[in-house]
Structures are given as C-alpha cells and as structure tokens.
Amino acid sequence: MTMHAHPEQHDHADRPPVERQCDVAVIGGSAAGLTAALQLARQRRTVVAVDDGTPRNAPAAHMHGYLGREAAAPSELLAVGREEVRGYGGEILTGRVLAVRPGEDGRFRVELSGGHTLLARRVLAATGIRDDLPDIEGLAPRWGQDVIHCPFCHGYEVRDQRLVQIVTHDGLHPTALLRHLTDRLTVVLHDVAGVDEAVLTALEVAGVSVVRTGVRRVVTGSDGAVTGVELVDGALLEADAVLVGTRFHARVEALASLGIEATAHPSGLGEVLQVDPMTGETTVPGVYGAGNLTDPSLQVLPSAAHGSRVGAIIAFSLADEDIRSAQRTAGEEGDWDARYGTGERMWSGNPNGTLVTEVRGMPPGRALDVGAGEGGDSLWLAEQGWDVTAADISGAALEHVGAEAERRGLAVSLLHRDVNAPDAVGGATYDLVSLQYGSFLRTPEQRGLRTLLGAVAPGGTLLVVGHDLSPMREPVDPAEQTRMFDPEAYVGVEEVAAALATQGGWTVQVHATRPRPSGAVSTHHVDDVVLRAVRAAATP
C-alpha cells in the first residue's frame, strides 16, 4: 500500500542525501508550475514541484486581469493552488533546483540544494523571468507598488493620477495606453535613442507632455510613496506613480547543465527560454518550459493557462511512452521499489515502541500492518500470535518481509496493494489495523482514508502513529536545503482523527503527542503523535 514513513521528515544536519523518483519534476511553484502540476496529478502522475519562494510578482500586493480572482493577492492564489495540487497527491517542496542532468534509462537527475536528488521522467521549467530595473535612484524600493511596468497589470490603479513614464530602452510601446488611462501623463526620454520624432509630435498634439531630459532619482514622501521625479537638471516633475520598462532574463540557470540557454527576445529587451510553440518542449526532449519564462508578456492568467496546456502535453507524452513499453506502474511504487531494492536495510528492524506499548496485552486476532515496509512490526505481531497481513505498495519491501518471515518460521500474509486503489483490502476486516509512521497520498474523495477506517472490524482497534511534523513547518533557506517530503500532500494523523469524529461510532482512547520511543534507526529526537481508537461493536 502507499503508506510509508519518509526517511527525511525532519531537518537534521548529518542526515544522508535523499533520492526520490517521480514522473515529473516541476521547477517553480507559481501559476504556471502549479497549474501544470494540477493537470498531471489529475492524470495520476507522481509530480513534485520544487519552489524557492521567489516569484516574479512578489513585490505586488494584488494581481489583475485574472477572471474569478481579480485583485487577489498573489500569495492567496498560490495558497489555494497548492492546496488543490496537494488534494490530488502532488507535492510541493521548499527548496531549489541547482542543476538538471541526463540520468539513467532516459530519466533526468534533478539536483537539489542540500545534496538531494529527484529522478524524473520529465522536467518542466516554470521559473519565470527576472526583471532588471534601470539604474535610477529610488525606483527599486517602490517596485510593484507605485513604480510599475505594465498598463494591464497596474494601469487601472493609477488612472487619472499624475503619471510619469520614464522611457529607456523599451521605447514608447505602452504610451498610447497610458494616455487613455490618465490625462496627466508626462513622458521623460531618459536613456533612449532613435525615437521617431513624428510619434513624439503626435503625443504632444494629443496633450502628452514630453521631456527630453534624463532622470536623477524618484522622490518619495514621508509615507514612502512616490511624490515626484527629479531630473538631472534639478527640475522636479510631480508624480503619483511612475511607469518604467525593465530588461528581463529567463531564469534557466538550472538547465545550463543540459546545454539549454536563454535566447534573445525579438524585442531586444531581454532573453527567454525558446520552446516549441505547440508543445512547450525545449531543444532537449523531455524538458519543457511554461509561463512567462517563455514569453515575458504573459500575465498570471495566461501563464497559468500555458502551464495547463503544457502539463496536458506532458501527460500525453508519458502515456504514449507507457503504451510503447506496455507499462502501467504507479510512479510512487517505483520510487519505493528503488529504495527497498538496494539490498541495504532502511529501518532498524525493530518493532515500533509505541506499537509494542499499545498492543501488548491485547488478545491476538487478525492484524493488518499498513505500509509494512521491511516488516519489523508485522514480524513482531506474528511472534505475539497475531494472524498478520503485511500490506505495502512496494513489492521489493514485501520481498524483505516474506524472506525474514520464512527465516524465522513465521506465517505472514503479503498484500501488494495501493491503499488508494479500489477495494484495496478486498472487503476484509481486522481486529487491529496499524499504521506506523505511514503516509498515503490525498485524493479528493479520501479513498485511502476510507479504506483505512473500513478495514477495522466492529470492536476492532485502529492504531495510527505519525511524526510530529511541526519542525517541517519551520522556515528553511531554499538555497541551502530542500525539504524532500511535503506532509500536506499526505493524509496525516490529525486528518484521521477528524474523520473518526465525523464518521461516528468510534471511541478515541488515545490522541496525544509523546517522545519517540527508543530503538529507531534515526538517532535525532522527534516527537510522535499517537492515535488509538476502537470501533463500536456490532449490535446483535
């Protein structure tokens, strides 16, 4: 079953690097990356997005032109989008991609900060672009507030105000739009050559002031807001807002190891990632780009739309590849098979101390060990006289369990199933259902959670033990460390407890946070959250 304790759930200085497998690695977790991830997760692909928290629109308090989310904060869109992606089992990791290199079997090695790695069949870059402002004093501190660059993003908000357009390398492209938004527009030719004088004359005839003097600085008031623009000759132009063009640079550093570089944009104002206009694929097969990384004119809405389209293209690509290879293996199963198939023990082999404490003294019956891993808990239960079924999504893990059970002369049934599969336990019920440090991906209808609860027989016990994940929610420097597990994409102890309360017919005997028992293979101290509940006995 898809239930495991991830080996890197807590930050620790001397922990070993982690390598995980997925179908698609998405670099960047803003509108384009999240929308692509949503498309892919809904196609039952294992998708992991890595985001370092540096979106292009971070300085802006609001986004505009997004139907249904007009004037929402960018952070609000990201929060909702992440929740939606995680609701289908997609993961968003806080961290940074340092390089992408060709790997084995046609996969890519996505190298992350902290020394960790993702092995991905496809890679989608949705890292956006970096804006470089002209070197004018006072511009940068007000960027995204009352220093703007796009009439569509912020033009309405400065309507009818005193607006100064500082023209540098970008020319007069947005000026006609600005003139329609306000009748108090001044155009300053700061650092520009070759401007068509006929165009300037037409602007002046239309009521636009044109100043042919460079800018020294942007002036702000006591509240920090823009009040004017000081020219190099000392003159002061009163202003409520400033519009200025930027130079833009595609953030493709992580792709350089594949030979992928940014190319000049036709405008001459910067560089973008060149992709196929239909598929979004780069010059390296299997590597894609989406969002304003590929087109600087894309606002949030069209960036999201582009991500949706490219995500769908990637899903087709994977499906076609699977058809040719006659495979239909869940990406998560391959991830865990790779870990358990190394021949090295991942865990201590000891039964979990909390399981021993909670179960000792119970009359033996039928037990289901969910996410059995290498079988330490299953084998201990069998030694205590339980009729044990060890369930896991990983066939390699169950091979360990079967071999050790045979060596010890124990009878343990093996169930190779994904808990999110239909009828995962075949309608069987058990006197004890144990989930120790397990994790299974969320689904909108909570299929795995319903399977877990439904496997407990009337009068039976559910025992769920998970790590206290509070340390996973503490800030981390993405440049130094990538968190290799996204707890919000998995069903946790608290969600199980909430389902018990909603369902009714359960008596919660224990729901507490405790120090982790001794005997684990990891040596650093963590706390555990323990949930023990008994299902009501069947009425005669």
C-alpha positions as CSV (number, residue, x, y, z in Angstrom):
1,M,0.0,0.0,0.0
2,T,1.1,3.6,-0.5
3,M,1.9,4.1,3.1
4,H,5.4,4.8,4.4
5,A,7.4,6.8,6.8
6,H,9.6,9.1,4.6
7,P,13.2,8.8,5.8
8,E,13.7,12.6,5.7
9,Q,10.8,14.0,7.5
10,H,12.8,16.3,9.8
11,D,15.7,18.7,9.3
12,H,19.0,17.3,10.7
13,A,22.5,18.4,9.9
14,D,24.0,15.0,9.4
15,R,21.2,13.2,7.6
16,P,22.2,11.5,4.4
17,P,21.1,12.8,1.0
18,V,17.8,11.6,-0.2
19,E,17.0,10.3,-3.8
20,R,13.4,10.1,-4.9
21,Q,11.7,9.1,-8.1
22,C,8.7,10.8,-9.8
23,D,7.1,11.0,-13.2
24,V,7.5,14.8,-13.5
25,A,9.7,17.3,-11.7
26,V,8.4,20.9,-11.9
27,I,10.9,23.7,-11.2
28,G,8.9,26.6,-9.8
29,G,5.7,26.7,-7.9
30,S,3.8,29.8,-9.1
31,A,0.9,30.0,-11.5
32,A,2.3,28.1,-14.5
33,G,4.1,25.4,-12.4
34,L,1.2,24.8,-10.1
35,T,-1.4,24.6,-12.9
36,A,0.8,22.1,-14.8
37,A,1.2,20.1,-11.6
38,L,-2.5,20.0,-11.1
39,Q,-3.1,18.7,-14.7
40,L,-0.5,16.0,-14.1
41,A,-1.7,15.0,-10.7
42,R,-5.2,14.6,-12.0
43,Q,-3.8,12.2,-14.6
44,R,-2.4,10.1,-11.7
45,R,1.2,11.1,-12.3
46,T,3.6,11.5,-9.5
47,V,4.5,15.1,-9.7
48,V,6.9,17.0,-7.4
49,A,7.2,20.8,-7.7
50,V,10.3,22.5,-6.2
51,D,9.9,26.1,-5.3
52,D,12.3,28.6,-3.7
53,G,9.7,31.3,-3.0
54,T,10.9,33.9,-5.4
55,P,8.0,34.6,-7.8
56,R,8.3,37.5,-10.3
57,N,5.3,39.3,-8.8
58,A,6.4,39.0,-5.2
59,P,6.6,42.8,-4.7
60,A,2.9,43.3,-5.9
61,A,0.1,43.3,-3.4
62,H,-2.5,42.4,-5.9
63,M,-2.8,40.8,-9.3
64,H,-5.2,41.9,-12.0
65,G,-6.8,40.6,-15.2
66,Y,-7.4,37.1,-13.6
67,L,-11.0,36.3,-14.1
68,G,-12.5,35.0,-10.9
69,R,-9.6,36.2,-8.8
70,E,-9.4,39.9,-9.8
71,A,-7.4,42.0,-7.3
72,A,-6.5,38.9,-5.2
73,A,-3.1,38.8,-3.6
74,P,-0.6,36.6,-5.5
75,S,0.1,34.7,-2.3
76,E,-3.6,33.9,-2.0
77,L,-3.6,32.3,-5.4
78,L,-0.6,30.3,-4.6
79,A,-2.0,29.1,-1.3
80,V,-5.2,27.9,-3.0
81,G,-3.3,26.4,-5.9
82,R,-1.0,24.5,-3.6
83,E,-4.0,23.1,-1.7
84,E,-5.6,22.0,-4.9
85,V,-2.4,20.3,-6.2
86,R,-1.9,18.5,-2.8
87,G,-5.5,17.4,-2.8
88,Y,-4.6,15.1,-5.7
89,G,-1.4,13.9,-4.2
90,G,1.0,16.3,-5.9
91,E,3.9,17.5,-3.7
92,I,5.4,21.0,-3.4
93,L,8.8,21.0,-1.9
94,T,10.5,24.1,-0.4
95,G,14.0,24.2,-1.9
96,R,16.0,25.0,-5.0
97,V,17.0,23.1,-8.2
98,L,20.7,23.6,-8.8
99,A,21.1,21.5,-12.0
100,V,19.3,19.1,-14.2
101,R,21.4,16.3,-15.8
102,P,20.8,13.4,-18.1
103,G,20.2,10.3,-16.0
104,E,19.8,6.6,-16.4
105,D,17.0,5.0,-18.5
106,G,16.2,8.3,-20.2
107,R,15.4,10.0,-16.9
108,F,16.8,13.2,-15.6
109,R,18.7,13.8,-12.4
110,V,17.3,16.9,-10.8
111,E,19.9,18.1,-8.3
112,L,18.6,20.0,-5.3
113,S,20.1,22.1,-2.5
114,G,21.1,20.1,0.5
115,G,22.6,17.4,-1.8
116,H,19.2,15.7,-2.5
117,T,18.1,14.4,-5.9
118,L,14.9,13.7,-7.9
119,L,14.9,11.2,-10.7
120,A,12.2,12.3,-13.1
121,R,11.0,11.1,-16.5
122,R,10.1,14.6,-17.5
123,V,11.1,18.1,-16.3
124,L,9.1,21.2,-16.6
125,A,10.8,24.6,-16.0
126,A,8.3,27.3,-14.8
127,T,10.9,29.5,-13.1
128,G,9.7,32.8,-14.6
129,I,11.9,35.7,-15.5
130,R,14.0,38.2,-13.6
131,D,13.3,42.0,-14.1
132,D,16.3,44.3,-14.1
133,L,15.3,47.9,-13.4
134,P,17.2,50.9,-14.9
135,D,19.8,52.3,-12.5
136,I,17.8,55.2,-11.2
137,E,17.8,56.0,-7.5
138,G,14.5,55.3,-5.8
139,L,13.0,53.0,-8.4
140,A,13.7,49.7,-6.8
141,P,12.2,50.4,-3.3
142,R,8.8,51.2,-4.8
143,W,8.8,48.5,-7.5
144,G,5.5,46.7,-7.7
145,Q,3.7,49.5,-5.7
146,D,3.7,52.9,-7.3
147,V,6.6,52.1,-9.7
148,I,5.0,49.9,-12.3
149,H,5.9,48.5,-15.7
150,C,2.6,47.1,-17.2
151,P,-0.5,49.0,-18.1
152,F,-2.6,45.8,-17.9
153,C,-1.2,44.8,-14.5
154,H,-1.5,48.1,-12.7
155,G,-2.7,50.7,-15.1
156,Y,-6.3,51.0,-13.8
157,E,-5.0,51.6,-10.3
158,V,-3.1,54.8,-11.5
159,R,-5.9,56.1,-13.6
160,D,-6.5,59.8,-13.6
161,Q,-3.3,60.3,-11.5
162,R,-0.1,62.2,-12.2
163,L,1.9,59.6,-14.1
164,V,5.4,59.9,-15.3
165,Q,6.7,57.4,-17.9
166,I,10.4,57.1,-17.9
167,V,11.5,55.9,-21.3
168,T,14.7,53.9,-21.5
169,H,15.4,51.1,-23.9
170,D,11.8,50.0,-24.3
171,G,10.6,53.0,-26.2
172,L,7.0,54.2,-26.4
173,H,5.2,50.9,-26.8
174,P,2.8,51.4,-23.8
175,T,2.4,55.2,-24.1
176,A,-0.9,55.2,-26.0
177,L,-2.5,53.0,-23.3
178,L,-1.3,55.3,-20.6
179,R,-2.6,58.4,-22.3
180,H,-6.1,56.8,-22.3
181,L,-5.8,56.0,-18.6
182,T,-4.9,59.5,-17.5
183,D,-4.8,63.0,-18.9
184,R,-1.9,63.9,-16.6
185,L,0.8,61.9,-18.4
186,T,4.4,63.1,-18.8
187,V,6.9,61.1,-20.9
188,V,10.5,61.5,-20.0
189,L,13.2,60.4,-22.5
190,H,15.8,59.3,-20.0
191,D,18.1,56.9,-22.0
192,V,16.8,56.3,-25.4
193,A,18.0,56.9,-28.9
194,G,16.2,56.8,-32.3
195,V,12.8,57.8,-31.1
196,D,10.5,58.7,-34.0
197,E,10.1,62.5,-33.7
198,A,6.8,62.2,-35.6
199,V,5.5,60.0,-32.8
200,L,6.6,62.4,-30.2
201,T,4.9,65.3,-32.0
202,A,1.7,63.3,-32.2
203,L,1.8,62.7,-28.5
204,E,2.3,66.4,-27.7
205,V,-0.5,67.3,-30.0
206,A,-2.7,64.8,-28.1
207,G,-1.9,66.5,-24.8
208,V,1.0,64.4,-23.6
209,S,3.9,66.4,-22.1
210,V,7.3,65.2,-23.5
211,V,10.5,65.9,-21.6
212,R,13.9,65.4,-23.2
213,T,16.0,65.3,-20.0
214,G,17.4,62.4,-18.1
215,V,16.2,61.4,-14.6
216,R,18.3,61.7,-11.5
217,R,16.0,60.0,-9.0
218,V,12.5,59.1,-7.9
219,V,11.3,61.2,-5.0
220,T,9.2,59.9,-2.2
221,G,7.3,61.5,0.7
222,S,7.3,60.8,4.4
223,D,5.0,57.9,3.9
224,G,7.4,56.3,1.4
225,A,5.0,56.8,-1.6
226,V,6.2,58.4,-4.8
227,T,5.7,62.2,-5.0
228,G,7.8,63.1,-8.0
229,V,10.7,62.6,-10.4
230,E,13.8,64.7,-10.2
231,L,15.6,65.4,-13.5
232,V,19.3,65.7,-14.0
233,D,18.9,69.5,-14.4
234,G,17.3,69.7,-10.9
235,A,13.7,70.2,-12.2
236,L,11.0,68.3,-10.3
237,L,8.1,66.6,-12.0
238,E,5.2,65.9,-9.6
239,A,4.0,62.4,-9.8
240,D,1.8,59.9,-8.0
241,A,3.2,56.9,-9.9
242,V,6.0,56.0,-12.3
243,L,6.0,53.6,-15.2
244,V,9.3,52.3,-16.4
245,G,10.4,49.4,-18.6
246,T,12.7,46.6,-17.5
247,R,15.1,44.3,-19.1
248,F,14.1,40.7,-18.5
249,H,16.2,37.5,-18.1
250,A,14.8,33.9,-18.2
251,R,15.8,32.0,-15.1
252,V,17.3,29.0,-16.8
253,E,20.5,28.5,-14.8
254,A,19.4,25.0,-13.6
255,L,19.1,23.9,-17.3
256,A,22.5,25.0,-18.3
257,S,23.9,21.6,-17.5
258,L,21.7,20.2,-20.3
259,G,23.1,22.7,-22.8
260,I,19.9,24.8,-22.6
261,E,20.4,28.6,-22.7
262,A,18.2,31.6,-22.9
263,T,17.8,33.2,-26.3
264,A,17.3,36.8,-27.3
265,H,13.7,38.0,-27.4
266,P,12.6,39.6,-30.7
267,S,12.1,42.9,-28.8
268,G,15.7,43.1,-27.9
269,L,14.8,43.8,-24.3
270,G,16.0,40.5,-22.8
271,E,16.1,36.8,-23.1
272,V,13.6,34.0,-22.8
273,L,13.5,30.2,-23.0
274,Q,12.8,29.1,-26.5
275,V,10.2,26.3,-26.6
276,D,8.1,24.6,-29.3
277,P,5.0,26.9,-29.6
278,M,2.6,23.9,-29.6
279,T,4.1,21.6,-27.0
280,G,6.3,23.7,-24.8
281,E,9.2,21.3,-25.3
282,T,12.7,22.7,-25.3
283,T,15.5,21.5,-27.6
284,V,16.2,18.7,-25.1
285,P,13.4,16.0,-25.5
286,G,11.6,15.5,-22.2
287,V,12.4,19.0,-20.9
288,Y,9.6,21.6,-21.2
289,G,9.0,25.2,-20.3
290,A,5.9,27.1,-19.4
291,G,4.8,30.6,-18.3
292,N,6.5,33.9,-18.7
293,L,9.8,32.1,-18.8
294,T,8.9,31.6,-22.4
295,D,7.0,34.8,-23.0
296,P,7.5,37.9,-20.8
297,S,4.1,39.4,-21.9
298,L,2.2,36.6,-20.1
299,Q,0.3,37.9,-17.0
300,V,-0.7,35.5,-14.3
301,L,-3.8,34.2,-16.0
302,P,-2.2,33.3,-19.4
303,S,0.8,31.9,-17.5
304,A,-1.5,29.6,-15.7
305,A,-3.2,28.7,-19.0
306,H,0.1,27.9,-20.6
307,G,1.1,25.7,-17.7
308,S,-2.2,23.9,-18.0
309,R,-1.6,23.2,-21.7
310,V,2.0,22.1,-21.3
311,G,1.0,19.9,-18.4
312,A,-1.5,18.2,-20.6
313,I,1.1,17.7,-23.3
314,I,3.5,16.1,-20.8
315,A,0.7,13.8,-19.7
316,F,0.2,12.6,-23.3
317,S,3.9,12.2,-23.7
318,L,4.1,9.9,-20.6
319,A,1.0,7.9,-21.6
320,D,2.4,7.3,-25.1
321,E,5.7,6.1,-23.7
322,D,3.9,3.8,-21.3
323,I,1.9,2.3,-24.2
324,R,5.1,1.6,-26.1
325,S,6.6,-0.1,-23.1
326,A,3.4,-1.9,-22.1
327,Q,3.8,-0.5,-18.6
328,R,1.2,0.9,-16.1
329,T,3.3,1.2,-12.9
330,A,2.5,4.0,-10.4
331,G,5.4,6.3,-10.1
332,E,5.2,6.1,-6.3
333,E,5.6,2.3,-6.5
334,G,8.8,2.7,-8.5
335,D,10.1,5.2,-6.0
336,W,9.7,2.9,-3.1
337,D,10.8,-0.2,-5.0
338,A,14.1,1.7,-5.8
339,R,14.6,2.4,-2.1
340,Y,13.8,-1.1,-0.8
341,G,15.6,-2.8,-3.8
342,T,19.1,-1.6,-2.8
343,G,19.8,-4.6,-0.6
344,E,20.5,-2.3,2.3
345,R,18.2,-2.0,5.4
346,M,16.4,1.3,5.6
347,W,15.0,0.9,9.1
348,S,16.2,-0.6,12.3
349,G,14.2,-3.9,12.0
350,N,12.8,-3.3,15.5
351,P,9.1,-3.0,16.1
352,N,7.9,0.5,16.8
353,G,8.0,1.0,20.6
354,T,4.6,2.7,20.6
355,L,3.1,-0.3,18.8
356,V,4.6,-2.6,21.4
357,T,3.2,-0.5,24.3
358,E,-0.3,-0.1,22.9
359,V,-0.8,-3.7,21.6
360,R,0.9,-5.7,24.4
361,G,-1.8,-7.4,26.4
362,M,-4.4,-7.3,23.6
363,P,-5.8,-10.7,22.8
364,P,-4.3,-11.8,19.4
365,G,-6.6,-11.7,16.4
366,R,-6.4,-10.6,12.8
367,A,-4.0,-7.7,12.2
368,L,-3.4,-5.5,9.1
369,D,0.0,-3.8,9.1
370,V,-0.5,-0.9,6.6
371,G,2.7,0.3,4.9
372,A,4.6,-2.6,6.4
373,G,8.0,-1.6,4.8
374,E,10.6,-4.1,5.9
375,G,8.2,-5.8,8.3
376,G,9.5,-5.1,11.8
377,D,6.0,-4.5,13.1
378,S,4.4,-7.4,11.1
379,L,7.0,-9.9,12.3
380,W,6.7,-8.8,16.0
381,L,2.9,-9.1,15.8
382,A,3.2,-12.6,14.3
383,E,5.5,-13.6,17.1
384,Q,2.8,-12.5,19.6
385,G,0.3,-14.9,18.0
386,W,-1.5,-12.5,15.6
387,D,-2.7,-13.5,12.2
388,V,-0.8,-10.8,10.3
389,T,-1.3,-9.4,6.8
390,A,1.6,-7.1,5.8
391,A,0.4,-4.6,3.2
392,D,2.6,-2.3,1.1
393,I,2.7,-0.7,-2.4
394,S,6.3,-1.8,-2.8
395,G,6.9,-5.4,-4.0
396,A,10.5,-5.0,-3.1
397,A,9.6,-4.2,0.5
398,L,7.3,-7.2,0.8
399,E,10.1,-9.5,-0.5
400,H,12.0,-8.4,2.6
401,V,9.1,-9.2,4.8
402,G,8.5,-12.6,3.2
403,A,12.1,-13.6,3.4
404,E,12.5,-12.7,7.0
405,A,9.2,-14.3,8.0
406,E,10.4,-17.6,6.3
407,R,13.7,-17.4,8.1
408,R,12.0,-17.0,11.5
409,G,9.4,-19.6,10.7
410,L,6.5,-17.1,10.9
411,A,3.3,-17.1,8.9
412,V,2.7,-13.6,7.5
413,S,0.4,-12.9,4.5
414,L,1.6,-10.4,2.0
415,L,-0.7,-7.9,0.3
416,H,0.9,-5.9,-2.6
417,R,-1.6,-3.1,-3.0
418,D,-2.0,0.7,-3.1
419,V,-4.3,1.9,-0.4
420,N,-5.8,4.4,-2.9
421,A,-6.8,1.5,-5.3
422,P,-10.4,0.4,-5.5
423,D,-11.3,-2.3,-3.0
424,A,-7.7,-2.2,-1.7
425,V,-8.2,-4.8,1.1
426,G,-10.9,-6.9,-0.7
427,G,-13.5,-6.1,1.9
428,A,-11.6,-7.9,4.7
429,T,-11.7,-6.5,8.2
430,Y,-9.3,-6.9,11.0
431,D,-9.2,-6.7,14.8
432,L,-6.2,-4.4,14.6
433,V,-5.3,-2.0,11.8
434,S,-1.9,-0.5,12.4
435,L,-0.4,2.4,10.5
436,Q,3.1,3.2,11.9
437,Y,4.8,6.3,10.5
438,G,2.8,5.7,7.4
439,S,1.9,8.1,4.6
440,F,-0.5,7.9,1.7
441,L,-1.4,10.5,-0.8
442,R,-4.5,12.6,-0.6
443,T,-7.4,12.1,-3.0
444,P,-10.4,14.4,-3.2
445,E,-12.8,11.7,-2.1
446,Q,-10.5,10.4,0.6
447,R,-10.4,6.9,-0.8
448,G,-7.3,5.8,1.1
449,L,-8.7,7.2,4.4
450,R,-12.0,5.4,3.9
451,T,-10.1,2.2,3.1
452,L,-8.1,2.5,6.3
453,L,-11.1,3.1,8.5
454,G,-13.2,0.5,6.7
455,A,-10.6,-2.2,7.4
456,V,-11.3,-2.1,11.1
457,A,-13.7,-4.8,12.2
458,P,-16.6,-3.9,14.7
459,G,-15.0,-3.9,18.1
460,G,-11.5,-3.6,16.5
461,T,-8.7,-1.2,17.1
462,L,-7.1,1.4,14.9
463,L,-3.6,2.5,15.9
464,V,-2.0,5.3,13.9
465,V,1.4,6.7,14.9
466,G,3.0,9.6,13.0
467,H,5.9,12.0,13.4
468,D,5.1,15.4,15.0
469,L,5.5,17.4,11.8
470,S,5.9,20.8,13.5
471,P,9.6,21.1,12.5
472,M,8.6,20.6,8.9
473,R,6.7,23.8,9.0
474,E,9.6,25.9,10.3
475,P,11.3,28.2,7.7
476,V,14.2,26.8,5.7
477,D,16.7,28.6,3.4
478,P,16.0,27.1,0.0
479,A,19.5,27.9,-1.2
480,E,20.9,25.7,1.5
481,Q,18.4,22.9,1.9
482,T,15.4,21.3,0.2
483,R,12.8,19.6,2.2
484,M,12.3,16.2,0.5
485,F,8.8,15.5,1.8
486,D,5.7,17.5,1.6
487,P,3.5,16.5,4.6
488,E,0.5,18.5,3.2
489,A,0.2,16.1,0.3
490,Y,-0.3,13.1,2.5
491,V,-3.1,12.1,4.9
492,G,-1.8,12.6,8.5
493,V,-2.9,11.7,12.0
494,E,-5.0,14.8,12.5
495,E,-7.0,14.1,9.4
496,V,-7.6,10.6,10.5
497,A,-8.8,11.9,13.9
498,A,-11.1,14.3,12.2
499,A,-12.6,11.6,10.0
500,L,-13.3,9.4,13.1
501,A,-15.2,12.3,14.7
502,T,-17.2,12.9,11.6
503,Q,-18.0,9.3,11.0
504,G,-19.1,8.5,14.5
505,G,-19.2,5.0,16.1
506,W,-15.6,5.4,17.3
507,T,-14.2,5.8,20.8
508,V,-10.8,7.6,20.8
509,Q,-8.8,6.2,23.7
510,V,-5.5,8.0,23.0
511,H,-4.7,11.1,21.0
512,A,-1.5,12.6,22.2
513,T,2.0,13.8,21.4
514,R,4.7,11.7,23.0
515,P,8.5,11.4,22.9
516,R,9.5,8.9,20.2
517,P,10.4,5.5,21.7
518,S,14.0,4.2,21.6
519,G,15.1,1.7,19.1
520,A,14.6,3.6,15.9
521,V,17.3,3.7,13.2
522,S,17.4,7.5,13.3
523,T,19.2,9.0,16.3
524,H,17.8,12.5,16.5
525,H,14.9,13.2,18.8
526,V,11.5,13.7,17.5
527,D,8.0,13.5,19.0
528,D,5.3,11.2,17.8
529,V,1.6,11.8,17.5
530,V,-0.3,8.7,18.7
531,L,-4.0,8.0,17.8
532,R,-5.7,4.8,19.2
533,A,-9.4,4.3,18.6
534,V,-11.9,1.5,19.0
535,R,-14.7,0.9,16.6
536,A,-18.1,0.2,18.2
537,A,-19.0,-3.4,18.4
538,A,-21.7,-4.8,16.1
539,T,-25.2,-4.7,17.6
540,P,-26.8,-8.1,18.0
